[in-house]
Amino acid sequence: MRTAVYVGFLREEYPPFSFATSPADPSDDARVRVDLVPQLEGRDRLTTAFRLILAIPHLVVLALVSIALFVVVVIAFFAVLFTGRWPGGLRDFALGVGRWWLRVQAYLALLTDDYPPFTLS
């Protein structure tokens, strides 16, 4: 996620190559922080398979939000080209979409049992 944020010009500092061996993310930037402790107990085949069906509403909404993100990135490209910086609202929207995708991916990859919220924050 840190690399995607760096490549998207949402952050100036180059992402580090190493991570701590603990599950907590050592990042000091709260906007690009990943705190995730895998939950490995209390699962069976039915709940694991049913997870994909539960994620379909997120995937549909995220597909639509990703179209809006494309428009935001094009507008932000020209804003950065002429002003040299991302407008705050556009940057927050892009980071929010990235967070939402990350939460859904973690849910689908069985890293967490918490159903992701329908929110950009």
MOPAC internal coordinates of N, CA, C and O (Angstrom, degrees):
PM7 1SCF
backbone

  N    0.0000 0     0.00 0     0.00 0    0    0    0
  C    1.4427 1     0.00 0     0.00 0    1    0    0
  C    1.5241 1   110.49 1     0.00 0    2    1    0
  O    1.2310 1   120.94 1   141.48 1    3    2    1
  N    1.3319 1   115.81 1   -38.52 1    3    2    1
  C    1.4632 1   117.81 1   178.83 1    5    3    2
  C    1.5182 1   111.61 1   -63.84 1    6    5    3
  O    1.2310 1   120.31 1   142.01 1    7    6    5
  N    1.3231 1   117.01 1   -37.99 1    7    6    5
  C    1.4558 1   120.37 1   179.04 1    9    7    6
  C    1.5215 1   110.82 1   -66.65 1   10    9    7
  O    1.2310 1   119.79 1   138.90 1   11   10    9
  N    1.3320 1   118.00 1   -41.10 1   11   10    9
  C    1.4632 1   121.13 1   178.40 1   13   11   10
  C    1.5224 1   110.83 1   -63.27 1   14   13   11
  O    1.2310 1   120.14 1   141.52 1   15   14   13
  N    1.3191 1   117.34 1   -38.48 1   15   14   13
  C    1.4672 1   120.83 1   178.14 1   17   15   14
  C    1.5302 1   109.99 1   -67.59 1   18   17   15
  O    1.2310 1   120.27 1   141.55 1   19   18   17
  N    1.3195 1   117.08 1   -38.45 1   19   18   17
  C    1.4645 1   120.41 1   178.57 1   21   19   18
  C    1.5289 1   110.69 1   -67.42 1   22   21   19
  O    1.2310 1   120.19 1   135.21 1   23   22   21
  N    1.3307 1   117.25 1   -44.79 1   23   22   21
  C    1.4637 1   121.64 1  -179.64 1   25   23   22
  C    1.5239 1   111.20 1   -64.68 1   26   25   23
  O    1.2310 1   120.14 1   147.73 1   27   26   25
  N    1.3254 1   117.34 1   -32.27 1   27   26   25
  C    1.4505 1   121.60 1   178.40 1   29   27   26
  C    1.5167 1   113.74 1   -81.34 1   30   29   27
  O    1.2310 1   120.04 1  -170.26 1   31   30   29
  N    1.3393 1   117.53 1     9.74 1   31   30   29
  C    1.4618 1   123.68 1   179.15 1   33   31   30
  C    1.5278 1   112.51 1    58.15 1   34   33   31
  O    1.2310 1   120.33 1  -148.92 1   35   34   33
  N    1.3299 1   116.97 1    31.08 1   35   34   33
  C    1.4533 1   121.36 1   177.22 1   37   35   34
  C    1.5214 1   111.51 1   -94.33 1   38   37   35
  O    1.2310 1   120.68 1   173.40 1   39   38   37
  N    1.3152 1   116.31 1    -6.60 1   39   38   37
  C    1.4526 1   122.07 1  -179.15 1   41   39   38
  C    1.5245 1   108.54 1  -148.05 1   42   41   39
  O    1.2310 1   119.98 1   -39.38 1   43   42   41
  N    1.3275 1   117.64 1   140.62 1   43   42   41
  C    1.4565 1   120.38 1  -176.80 1   45   43   42
  C    1.5280 1   113.08 1   -89.29 1   46   45   43
  O    1.2310 1   120.32 1   146.88 1   47   46   45
  N    1.3439 1   117.00 1   -33.12 1   47   46   45
  C    1.4592 1   120.02 1  -176.77 1   49   47   46
  C    1.5305 1   110.08 1   -73.16 1   50   49   47
  O    1.2310 1   121.49 1   -41.33 1   51   50   49
  N    1.3323 1   114.76 1   138.67 1   51   50   49
  C    1.4605 1   120.33 1   178.21 1   53   51   50
  C    1.5328 1   109.09 1   -70.12 1   54   53   51
  O    1.2310 1   119.34 1   -43.89 1   55   54   53
  N    1.3464 1   118.87 1   136.11 1   55   54   53
  C    1.4663 1   119.93 1  -178.07 1   57   55   54
  C    1.5361 1   111.64 1   -68.08 1   58   57   55
  O    1.2310 1   120.20 1   -34.65 1   59   58   57
  N    1.3270 1   117.21 1   145.35 1   59   58   57
  C    1.4731 1   120.05 1  -178.80 1   61   59   58
  C    1.5333 1   111.31 1   -70.92 1   62   61   59
  O    1.2310 1   121.20 1   -22.45 1   63   62   61
  N    1.3205 1   115.31 1   157.55 1   63   62   61
  C    1.4534 1   120.93 1   179.61 1   65   63   62
  C    1.5204 1   113.13 1   -88.92 1   66   65   63
  O    1.2310 1   119.71 1   160.67 1   67   66   65
  N    1.3081 1   118.17 1   -19.33 1   67   66   65
  C    1.4609 1   120.58 1  -175.18 1   69   67   66
  C    1.5157 1   110.87 1  -116.25 1   70   69   67
  O    1.2310 1   121.16 1   -23.89 1   71   70   69
  N    1.3182 1   115.39 1   156.11 1   71   70   69
  C    1.4470 1   122.87 1   177.16 1   73   71   70
  C    1.5184 1   108.68 1  -128.25 1   74   73   71
  O    1.2310 1   120.84 1   -24.64 1   75   74   73
  N    1.2972 1   115.99 1   155.36 1   75   74   73
  C    1.4616 1   119.82 1   175.67 1   77   75   74
  C    1.5228 1   108.51 1   -69.91 1   78   77   75
  O    1.2310 1   120.28 1   -22.10 1   79   78   77
  N    1.3185 1   117.08 1   157.90 1   79   78   77
  C    1.4598 1   120.76 1  -179.03 1   81   79   78
  C    1.5170 1   112.03 1   -81.71 1   82   81   79
  O    1.2310 1   119.94 1   178.40 1   83   82   81
  N    1.3284 1   117.72 1    -1.60 1   83   82   81
  C    1.4619 1   120.45 1   177.90 1   85   83   82
  C    1.5263 1   109.26 1   -89.83 1   86   85   83
  O    1.2310 1   119.96 1   -20.75 1   87   86   85
  N    1.3404 1   117.67 1   159.25 1   87   86   85
  C    1.4586 1   119.94 1  -179.62 1   89   87   86
  C    1.5222 1   113.26 1   -66.85 1   90   89   87
  O    1.2310 1   119.64 1   157.51 1   91   90   89
  N    1.3247 1   118.29 1   -22.49 1   91   90   89
  C    1.4643 1   120.65 1  -179.60 1   93   91   90
  C    1.5226 1   109.75 1   -74.34 1   94   93   91
  O    1.2310 1   120.64 1   -40.28 1   95   94   93
  N    1.3087 1   116.38 1   139.72 1   95   94   93
  C    1.4489 1   121.96 1  -179.95 1   97   95   94
  C    1.5267 1   109.70 1   -78.23 1   98   97   95
  O    1.2310 1   119.52 1   -50.64 1   99   98   97
  N    1.3337 1   118.53 1   129.36 1   99   98   97
  C    1.4566 1   120.04 1  -176.56 1  101   99   98
  C    1.5262 1   113.88 1   -80.07 1  102  101   99
  O    1.2310 1   119.28 1  -175.43 1  103  102  101
  N    1.3085 1   118.99 1     4.57 1  103  102  101
  C    1.4586 1   120.94 1  -176.87 1  105  103  102
  C    1.5240 1   111.25 1   -62.75 1  106  105  103
  O    1.2310 1   120.87 1   -38.59 1  107  106  105
  N    1.3220 1   115.95 1   141.41 1  107  106  105
  C    1.4582 1   119.72 1   176.83 1  109  107  106
  C    1.5295 1   111.20 1   -96.60 1  110  109  107
  O    1.2310 1   120.12 1   179.34 1  111  110  109
  N    1.3148 1   117.37 1    -0.66 1  111  110  109
  C    1.4579 1   122.00 1   179.12 1  113  111  110
  C    1.5249 1   108.77 1   -96.78 1  114  113  111
  O    1.2310 1   119.99 1   -67.70 1  115  114  113
  N    1.3164 1   117.62 1   112.30 1  115  114  113
  C    1.4649 1   121.77 1  -175.39 1  117  115  114
  C    1.5242 1   112.56 1   -67.41 1  118  117  115
  O    1.2310 1   119.73 1   158.09 1  119  118  117
  N    1.3211 1   118.13 1   -21.91 1  119  118  117
  C    1.4649 1   120.26 1  -179.12 1  121  119  118
  C    1.5178 1   112.04 1   -75.42 1  122  121  119
  O    1.2310 1   119.67 1   156.90 1  123  122  121
  N    1.3204 1   118.24 1   -23.10 1  123  122  121
  C    1.4549 1   122.09 1  -176.32 1  125  123  122
  C    1.5228 1   109.58 1  -123.99 1  126  125  123
  O    1.2310 1   120.21 1  -144.81 1  127  126  125
  N    1.2838 1   117.20 1    35.19 1  127  126  125
  C    1.4608 1   122.24 1  -176.20 1  129  127  126
  C    1.5230 1   110.02 1   -97.75 1  130  129  127
  O    1.2310 1   120.92 1   -41.65 1  131  130  129
  N    1.3230 1   115.84 1   138.35 1  131  130  129
  C    1.4571 1   121.79 1   179.03 1  133  131  130
  C    1.5251 1   107.91 1  -121.69 1  134  133  131
  O    1.2310 1   120.64 1   -72.51 1  135  134  133
  N    1.3157 1   116.39 1   107.49 1  135  134  133
  C    1.4596 1   121.70 1   176.02 1  137  135  134
  C    1.5172 1   107.79 1  -110.99 1  138  137  135
  O    1.2310 1   120.89 1   -72.93 1  139  138  137
  N    1.3156 1   115.90 1   107.07 1  139  138  137
  C    1.4490 1   119.98 1  -174.90 1  141  139  138
  C    1.5175 1   109.18 1  -146.02 1  142  141  139
  O    1.2310 1   120.95 1   -56.39 1  143  142  141
  N    1.3042 1   115.78 1   123.61 1  143  142  141
  C    1.4584 1   121.48 1   174.96 1  145  143  142
  C    1.5243 1   106.47 1  -113.12 1  146  145  143
  O    1.2310 1   119.72 1   -65.76 1  147  146  145
  N    1.3442 1   118.13 1   114.24 1  147  146  145
  C    1.4592 1   119.56 1  -177.81 1  149  147  146
  C    1.5258 1   112.13 1   -58.24 1  150  149  147
  O    1.2310 1   121.09 1   -42.48 1  151  150  149
  N    1.3254 1   115.52 1   137.52 1  151  150  149
  C    1.4552 1   121.97 1   178.43 1  153  151  150
  C    1.5255 1   107.46 1  -105.28 1  154  153  151
  O    1.2310 1   120.75 1   -65.76 1  155  154  153
  N    1.3104 1   116.17 1   114.24 1  155  154  153
  C    1.4562 1   119.99 1  -171.36 1  157  155  154
  C    1.5191 1   113.92 1  -111.91 1  158  157  155
  O    1.2310 1   119.32 1  -179.42 1  159  158  157
  N    1.3108 1   118.90 1     0.58 1  159  158  157
  C    1.4571 1   119.75 1  -174.79 1  161  159  158
  C    1.5219 1   110.96 1  -111.47 1  162  161  159
  O    1.2310 1   121.05 1   -24.76 1  163  162  161
  N    1.3422 1   115.59 1   155.24 1  163  162  161
  C    1.4518 1   121.48 1   175.75 1  165  163  162
  C    1.5150 1   114.22 1    77.26 1  166  165  163
  O    1.2310 1   119.96 1  -150.04 1  167  166  165
  N    1.3119 1   117.69 1    29.96 1  167  166  165
  C    1.4611 1   121.27 1   179.50 1  169  167  166
  C    1.5167 1   110.07 1  -111.72 1  170  169  167
  O    1.2310 1   121.74 1   -32.11 1  171  170  169
  N    1.3245 1   114.28 1   147.89 1  171  170  169
  C    1.4586 1   119.93 1   170.45 1  173  171  170
  C    1.5286 1   107.85 1  -134.78 1  174  173  171
  O    1.2310 1   120.49 1    -3.40 1  175  174  173
  N    1.3216 1   116.66 1   176.60 1  175  174  173
  C    1.4642 1   120.38 1  -175.93 1  177  175  174
  C    1.5209 1   112.59 1   -64.81 1  178  177  175
  O    1.2310 1   120.16 1   144.19 1  179  178  177
  N    1.3065 1   117.30 1   -35.81 1  179  178  177
  C    1.4566 1   120.53 1  -177.72 1  181  179  178
  C    1.5280 1   111.59 1   -66.07 1  182  181  179
  O    1.2310 1   120.04 1   131.94 1  183  182  181
  N    1.3126 1   117.53 1   -48.06 1  183  182  181
  C    1.4651 1   119.24 1  -179.65 1  185  183  182
  C    1.5247 1   111.81 1   -67.61 1  186  185  183
  O    1.2310 1   120.31 1   148.02 1  187  186  185
  N    1.3184 1   117.01 1   -31.98 1  187  186  185
  C    1.4509 1   120.59 1   178.10 1  189  187  186
  C    1.5310 1   110.74 1   -69.01 1  190  189  187
  O    1.2310 1   120.02 1   137.52 1  191  190  189
  N    1.3161 1   117.56 1   -42.48 1  191  190  189
  C    1.4634 1   121.39 1   179.34 1  193  191  190
  C    1.5308 1   111.26 1   -72.03 1  194  193  191
  O    1.2310 1   120.29 1   145.43 1  195  194  193
  N    1.3152 1   117.05 1   -34.57 1  195  194  193
  C    1.4588 1   121.54 1  -178.51 1  197  195  194
  C    1.5267 1   112.28 1   -70.57 1  198  197  195
  O    1.2310 1   120.87 1   162.56 1  199  198  197
  N    1.3070 1   115.94 1   -17.44 1  199  198  197
  C    1.4611 1   122.19 1  -178.84 1  201  199  198
  C    1.5289 1   111.85 1   -60.23 1  202  201  199
  O    1.2310 1   119.92 1   141.52 1  203  202  201
  N    1.3298 1   117.75 1   -38.48 1  203  202  201
  C    1.4599 1   120.95 1   179.71 1  205  203  202
  C    1.5238 1   110.99 1   -64.77 1  206  205  203
  O    1.2310 1   120.31 1   140.61 1  207  206  205
  N    1.3224 1   117.01 1   -39.39 1  207  206  205
  C    1.4664 1   120.56 1   177.60 1  209  207  206
  C    1.5268 1   110.16 1   -65.21 1  210  209  207
  O    1.2310 1   120.22 1   140.07 1  211  210  209
  N    1.3151 1   117.18 1   -39.93 1  211  210  209
  C    1.4596 1   120.51 1   179.03 1  213  211  210
  C    1.5322 1   112.57 1   -66.82 1  214  213  211
  O    1.2310 1   120.48 1   154.52 1  215  214  213
  N    1.3203 1   116.70 1   -25.48 1  215  214  213
  C    1.4628 1   120.19 1  -178.11 1  217  215  214
  C    1.5272 1   112.80 1   -84.37 1  218  217  215
  O    1.2310 1   119.04 1   169.09 1  219  218  217
  N    1.3228 1   119.45 1   -10.91 1  219  218  217
  C    1.4618 1   121.65 1  -177.21 1  221  219  218
  C    1.5247 1   112.48 1   -57.76 1  222  221  219
  O    1.2310 1   118.34 1   134.96 1  223  222  221
  N    1.3444 1   120.77 1   -45.04 1  223  222  221
  C    1.4691 1   118.20 1   177.70 1  225  223  222
  C    1.5300 1   113.32 1   -59.03 1  226  225  223
  O    1.2310 1   120.46 1   141.79 1  227  226  225
  N    1.3239 1   116.73 1   -38.21 1  227  226  225
  C    1.4609 1   119.91 1   177.16 1  229  227  226
  C    1.5212 1   110.95 1   -63.79 1  230  229  227
  O    1.2310 1   120.76 1   136.28 1  231  230  229
  N    1.3147 1   116.16 1   -43.72 1  231  230  229
  C    1.4651 1   119.73 1  -177.58 1  233  231  230
  C    1.5247 1   111.47 1   -65.29 1  234  233  231
  O    1.2310 1   120.00 1   142.83 1  235  234  233
  N    1.3250 1   117.60 1   -37.17 1  235  234  233
  C    1.4679 1   120.94 1   177.73 1  237  235  234
  C    1.5250 1   110.24 1   -66.41 1  238  237  235
  O    1.2310 1   120.33 1   131.49 1  239  238  237
  N    1.3281 1   116.97 1   -48.51 1  239  238  237
  C    1.4635 1   120.44 1  -179.46 1  241  239  238
  C    1.5330 1   110.20 1   -65.26 1  242  241  239
  O    1.2310 1   120.13 1   140.02 1  243  242  241
  N    1.3174 1   117.35 1   -39.98 1  243  242  241
  C    1.4627 1   119.89 1   179.59 1  245  243  242
  C    1.5266 1   111.87 1   -67.20 1  246  245  243
  O    1.2310 1   119.74 1   149.12 1  247  246  245
  N    1.3195 1   118.11 1   -30.88 1  247  246  245
  C    1.4630 1   120.12 1   175.05 1  249  247  246
  C    1.5231 1   110.29 1   -63.09 1  250  249  247
  O    1.2310 1   120.54 1   137.52 1  251  250  249
  N    1.3343 1   116.58 1   -42.48 1  251  250  249
  C    1.4632 1   120.54 1   178.01 1  253  251  250
  C    1.5252 1   111.68 1   -69.17 1  254  253  251
  O    1.2310 1   120.75 1   138.72 1  255  254  253
  N    1.3203 1   116.16 1   -41.28 1  255  254  253
  C    1.4679 1   120.31 1   179.08 1  257  255  254
  C    1.5293 1   110.13 1   -66.36 1  258  257  255
  O    1.2310 1   120.16 1   147.74 1  259  258  257
  N    1.3218 1   117.29 1   -32.26 1  259  258  257
  C    1.4641 1   120.31 1   178.76 1  261  259  258
  C    1.5230 1   111.50 1   -67.86 1  262  261  259
  O    1.2310 1   119.84 1   148.98 1  263  262  261
  N    1.3352 1   117.91 1   -31.02 1  263  262  261
  C    1.4593 1   120.38 1   173.97 1  265  263  262
  C    1.5287 1   109.58 1   -64.85 1  266  265  263
  O    1.2310 1   120.82 1   136.09 1  267  266  265
  N    1.3330 1   116.03 1   -43.91 1  267  266  265
  C    1.4616 1   120.21 1   176.19 1  269  267  266
  C    1.5250 1   110.29 1   -63.09 1  270  269  267
  O    1.2310 1   120.31 1   142.67 1  271  270  269
  N    1.3399 1   117.01 1   -37.33 1  271  270  269
  C    1.4672 1   120.45 1   178.28 1  273  271  270
  C    1.5191 1   110.76 1   -62.40 1  274  273  271
  O    1.2310 1   120.08 1   140.95 1  275  274  273
  N    1.3163 1   117.45 1   -39.05 1  275  274  273
  C    1.4651 1   120.62 1   178.23 1  277  275  274
  C    1.5264 1   110.12 1   -60.14 1  278  277  275
  O    1.2310 1   120.33 1   135.31 1  279  278  277
  N    1.3321 1   116.97 1   -44.69 1  279  278  277
  C    1.4661 1   121.34 1   178.36 1  281  279  278
  C    1.5307 1   110.20 1   -62.68 1  282  281  279
  O    1.2310 1   120.56 1   137.14 1  283  282  281
  N    1.3259 1   116.53 1   -42.86 1  283  282  281
  C    1.4695 1   121.13 1   179.39 1  285  283  282
  C    1.5251 1   110.35 1   -62.50 1  286  285  283
  O    1.2310 1   120.05 1   138.46 1  287  286  285
  N    1.3195 1   117.51 1   -41.54 1  287  286  285
  C    1.4666 1   120.59 1  -179.02 1  289  287  286
  C    1.5294 1   110.60 1   -66.01 1  290  289  287
  O    1.2310 1   120.03 1   141.07 1  291  290  289
  N    1.3310 1   117.55 1   -38.93 1  291  290  289
  C    1.4666 1   120.13 1   178.23 1  293  291  290
  C    1.5314 1   109.78 1   -64.60 1  294  293  291
  O    1.2310 1   120.19 1   134.57 1  295  294  293
  N    1.3333 1   117.24 1   -45.43 1  295  294  293
  C    1.4652 1   120.55 1   178.11 1  297  295  294
  C    1.5235 1   110.50 1   -63.08 1  298  297  295
  O    1.2310 1   120.67 1   137.05 1  299  298  297
  N    1.3303 1   116.32 1   -42.95 1  299  298  297
  C    1.4670 1   120.50 1  -179.61 1  301  299  298
  C    1.5259 1   111.13 1   -65.92 1  302  301  299
  O    1.2310 1   120.06 1   147.07 1  303  302  301
  N    1.3317 1   117.48 1   -32.93 1  303  302  301
  C    1.4646 1   120.67 1   177.94 1  305  303  302
  C    1.5267 1   110.25 1   -57.33 1  306  305  303
  O    1.2310 1   121.06 1   132.39 1  307  306  305
  N    1.3343 1   115.57 1   -47.61 1  307  306  305
  C    1.4619 1   118.57 1  -179.69 1  309  307  306
  C    1.5265 1   111.55 1   -70.93 1  310  309  307
  O    1.2310 1   120.22 1   146.04 1  311  310  309
  N    1.3244 1   117.18 1   -33.96 1  311  310  309
  C    1.4655 1   119.82 1   176.51 1  313  311  310
  C    1.5223 1   110.29 1   -64.06 1  314  313  311
  O    1.2310 1   120.14 1   137.50 1  315  314  313
  N    1.3260 1   117.34 1   -42.50 1  315  314  313
  C    1.4658 1   120.98 1   178.57 1  317  315  314
  C    1.5259 1   110.04 1   -68.51 1  318  317  315
  O    1.2310 1   120.64 1   143.15 1  319  318  317
  N    1.3092 1   116.38 1   -36.85 1  319  318  317
  C    1.4581 1   120.50 1  -179.53 1  321  319  318
  C    1.5300 1   111.48 1   -62.21 1  322  321  319
  O    1.2310 1   120.62 1   139.87 1  323  322  321
  N    1.3292 1   116.42 1   -40.13 1  323  322  321
  C    1.4583 1   119.75 1  -176.32 1  325  323  322
  C    1.5283 1   114.23 1   -93.44 1  326  325  323
  O    1.2310 1   120.06 1   148.87 1  327  326  325
  N    1.3329 1   117.50 1   -31.13 1  327  326  325
  C    1.4692 1   119.16 1  -177.44 1  329  327  326
  C    1.5218 1   113.34 1  -106.19 1  330  329  327
  O    1.2310 1   120.10 1   159.22 1  331  330  329
  N    1.3115 1   117.42 1   -20.78 1  331  330  329
  C    1.4614 1   120.64 1   179.79 1  333  331  330
  C    1.5182 1   114.45 1    87.02 1  334  333  331
  O    1.2310 1   119.52 1  -173.57 1  335  334  333
  N    1.3323 1   118.52 1     6.43 1  335  334  333
  C    1.4690 1   120.09 1   178.58 1  337  335  334
  C    1.5207 1   110.32 1  -153.05 1  338  337  335
  O    1.2310 1   121.60 1   -24.42 1  339  338  337
  N    1.3382 1   114.55 1   155.58 1  339  338  337
  C    1.4605 1   121.13 1   178.06 1  341  339  338
  C    1.5257 1   109.44 1   -74.15 1  342  341  339
  O    1.2310 1   119.70 1   -43.47 1  343  342  341
  N    1.3367 1   118.18 1   136.53 1  343  342  341
  C    1.4681 1   119.12 1   170.02 1  345  343  342
  C    1.5241 1   109.67 1   -65.86 1  346  345  343
  O    1.2310 1   120.23 1   -39.20 1  347  346  345
  N    1.3256 1   117.16 1   140.80 1  347  346  345
  C    1.4633 1   122.16 1  -172.62 1  349  347  346
  C    1.5175 1   114.43 1   -56.89 1  350  349  347
  O    1.2310 1   119.75 1   133.29 1  351  350  349
  N    1.3339 1   118.07 1   -46.71 1  351  350  349
  C    1.4598 1   121.04 1  -178.25 1  353  351  350
  C    1.5229 1   112.73 1   -65.20 1  354  353  351
  O    1.2310 1   120.69 1   140.19 1  355  354  353
  N    1.3286 1   116.29 1   -39.81 1  355  354  353
  C    1.4646 1   119.88 1   179.25 1  357  355  354
  C    1.5256 1   110.59 1   -67.78 1  358  357  355
  O    1.2310 1   120.94 1   140.77 1  359  358  357
  N    1.3226 1   115.80 1   -39.23 1  359  358  357
  C    1.4733 1   120.23 1   178.68 1  361  359  358
  C    1.5279 1   110.84 1   -64.95 1  362  361  359
  O    1.2310 1   120.46 1   136.35 1  363  362  361
  N    1.3237 1   116.72 1   -43.65 1  363  362  361
  C    1.4670 1   120.43 1   178.98 1  365  363  362
  C    1.5309 1   111.13 1   -63.14 1  366  365  363
  O    1.2310 1   120.26 1   141.62 1  367  366  365
  N    1.3256 1   117.11 1   -38.38 1  367  366  365
  C    1.4643 1   120.61 1   177.92 1  369  367  366
  C    1.5259 1   110.62 1   -64.26 1  370  369  367
  O    1.2310 1   120.25 1   134.36 1  371  370  369
  N    1.3389 1   117.13 1   -45.64 1  371  370  369
  C    1.4646 1   120.96 1   179.88 1  373  371  370
  C    1.5267 1   111.26 1   -62.66 1  374  373  371
  O    1.2310 1   120.15 1   137.15 1  375  374  373
  N    1.3349 1   117.33 1   -42.85 1  375  374  373
  C    1.4659 1   120.19 1   177.68 1  377  375  374
  C    1.5320 1   111.13 1   -65.92 1  378  377  375
  O    1.2310 1   120.22 1   142.04 1  379  378  377
  N    1.3304 1   117.18 1   -37.96 1  379  378  377
  C    1.4595 1   120.78 1   179.10 1  381  379  378
  C    1.5155 1   112.38 1   -63.68 1  382  381  379
  O    1.2310 1   120.42 1   138.55 1  383  382  381
  N    1.3329 1   116.80 1   -41.45 1  383  382  381
  C    1.4645 1   120.17 1   177.58 1  385  383  382
  C    1.5275 1   109.76 1   -64.51 1  386  385  383
  O    1.2310 1   120.38 1   139.34 1  387  386  385
  N    1.3128 1   116.87 1   -40.66 1  387  386  385
  C    1.4730 1   120.03 1   177.27 1  389  387  386
  C    1.5195 1   112.05 1   -61.83 1  390  389  387
  O    1.2310 1   120.62 1   137.96 1  391  390  389
  N    1.3386 1   116.42 1   -42.04 1  391  390  389
  C    1.4739 1   120.10 1   177.38 1  393  391  390
  C    1.5219 1   110.82 1   -62.56 1  394  393  391
  O    1.2310 1   120.33 1   136.12 1  395  394  393
  N    1.3210 1   116.97 1   -43.88 1  395  394  393
  C    1.4676 1   121.42 1  -178.71 1  397  395  394
  C    1.5214 1   110.55 1   -62.32 1  398  397  395
  O    1.2310 1   120.29 1   133.51 1  399  398  397
  N    1.3446 1   117.05 1   -46.49 1  399  398  397
  C    1.4603 1   119.96 1   177.14 1  401  399  398
  C    1.5306 1   110.98 1   -58.92 1  402  401  399
  O    1.2310 1   120.51 1   137.91 1  403  402  401
  N    1.3154 1   116.62 1   -42.09 1  403  402  401
  C    1.4625 1   120.56 1  -178.88 1  405  403  402
  C    1.5265 1   111.30 1   -63.63 1  406  405  403
  O    1.2310 1   119.95 1   138.53 1  407  406  405
  N    1.3367 1   117.70 1   -41.47 1  407  406  405
  C    1.4642 1   120.71 1   178.61 1  409  407  406
  C    1.5322 1   111.09 1   -63.79 1  410  409  407
  O    1.2310 1   120.19 1   138.09 1  411  410  409
  N    1.3316 1   117.23 1   -41.91 1  411  410  409
  C    1.4677 1   120.70 1   179.54 1  413  411  410
  C    1.5234 1   110.15 1   -67.81 1  414  413  411
  O    1.2310 1   119.78 1   139.24 1  415  414  413
  N    1.3163 1   118.02 1   -40.76 1  415  414  413
  C    1.4607 1   120.72 1   177.82 1  417  415  414
  C    1.5252 1   111.42 1   -63.50 1  418  417  415
  O    1.2310 1   120.03 1   139.12 1  419  418  417
  N    1.3247 1   117.54 1   -40.88 1  419  418  417
  C    1.4639 1   120.76 1   178.06 1  421  419  418
  C    1.5277 1   110.36 1   -64.42 1  422  421  419
  O    1.2310 1   120.16 1   141.94 1  423  422  421
  N    1.3271 1   117.31 1   -38.06 1  423  422  421
  C    1.4636 1   121.41 1   178.11 1  425  423  422
  C    1.5284 1   110.51 1   -65.89 1  426  425  423
  O    1.2310 1   120.16 1   135.74 1  427  426  425
  N    1.3239 1   117.29 1   -44.26 1  427  426  425
  C    1.4632 1   120.96 1   179.96 1  429  427  426
  C    1.5286 1   112.58 1   -70.55 1  430  429  427
  O    1.2310 1   120.20 1   150.90 1  431  430  429
  N    1.3177 1   117.22 1   -29.10 1  431  430  429
  C    1.4689 1   121.10 1   179.71 1  433  431  430
  C    1.5223 1   112.17 1   -84.89 1  434  433  431
  O    1.2310 1   120.46 1  -171.58 1  435  434  433
  N    1.3307 1   116.73 1     8.42 1  435  434  433
  C    1.4649 1   123.14 1   177.47 1  437  435  434
  C    1.5256 1   112.92 1    64.16 1  438  437  435
  O    1.2310 1   120.02 1  -153.22 1  439  438  437
  N    1.3231 1   117.57 1    26.78 1  439  438  437
  C    1.4526 1   120.36 1   177.04 1  441  439  438
  C    1.5178 1   111.89 1   -84.07 1  442  441  439
  O    1.2310 1   120.35 1   158.65 1  443  442  441
  N    1.3305 1   116.93 1   -21.35 1  443  442  441
  C    1.4502 1   121.21 1   178.36 1  445  443  442
  C    1.5227 1   109.49 1  -145.93 1  446  445  443
  O    1.2310 1   121.06 1   -30.73 1  447  446  445
  N    1.3186 1   115.57 1   149.27 1  447  446  445
  C    1.4555 1   120.32 1   177.19 1  449  447  446
  C    1.5228 1   111.76 1   -97.62 1  450  449  447
  O    1.2310 1   120.12 1   174.79 1  451  450  449
  N    1.3226 1   117.37 1    -5.21 1  451  450  449
  C    1.4638 1   121.49 1   179.20 1  453  451  450
  C    1.5185 1   109.65 1   -74.45 1  454  453  451
  O    1.2310 1   120.98 1   -56.09 1  455  454  453
  N    1.3554 1   115.73 1   123.91 1  455  454  453
  C    1.4538 1   119.77 1   178.83 1  457  455  454
  C    1.5230 1   108.87 1   -67.53 1  458  457  455
  O    1.2310 1   120.04 1   -51.38 1  459  458  457
  N    1.3435 1   117.54 1   128.62 1  459  458  457
  C    1.4598 1   118.76 1  -175.92 1  461  459  458
  C    1.5267 1   111.89 1   -67.96 1  462  461  459
  O    1.2310 1   120.30 1   -37.88 1  463  462  461
  N    1.3266 1   117.03 1   142.12 1  463  462  461
  C    1.4815 1   120.23 1   179.18 1  465  463  462
  C    1.5307 1   110.36 1   -77.51 1  466  465  463
  O    1.2310 1   121.17 1   -23.74 1  467  466  465
  N    1.3075 1   115.37 1   156.26 1  467  466  465
  C    1.4754 1   121.67 1   176.26 1  469  467  466
  C    1.5267 1   107.82 1   -87.18 1  470  469  467
  O    1.2310 1   120.50 1  -106.86 1  471  470  469
  N    1.3083 1   116.64 1    73.14 1  471  470  469
  C    1.4579 1   120.74 1  -177.91 1  473  471  470
  C    1.5267 1   110.52 1  -150.84 1  474  473  471
  O    1.2310 1   121.27 1   -24.65 1  475  474  473
  N    1.3132 1   115.17 1   155.35 1  475  474  473
  C    1.4621 1   120.86 1   178.25 1  477  475  474
  C    1.5245 1   112.38 1   -88.75 1  478  477  475
  O    1.2310 1   119.61 1   169.68 1  479  478  477
  N    1.3205 1   118.35 1   -10.32 1  479  478  477
  C    1.4710 1   120.16 1  -177.74 1  481  479  478
  C    1.5040 1   112.02 1   -90.93 1  482  481  479
  O    1.2310 1   120.10 1   180.00 1  483  482  481

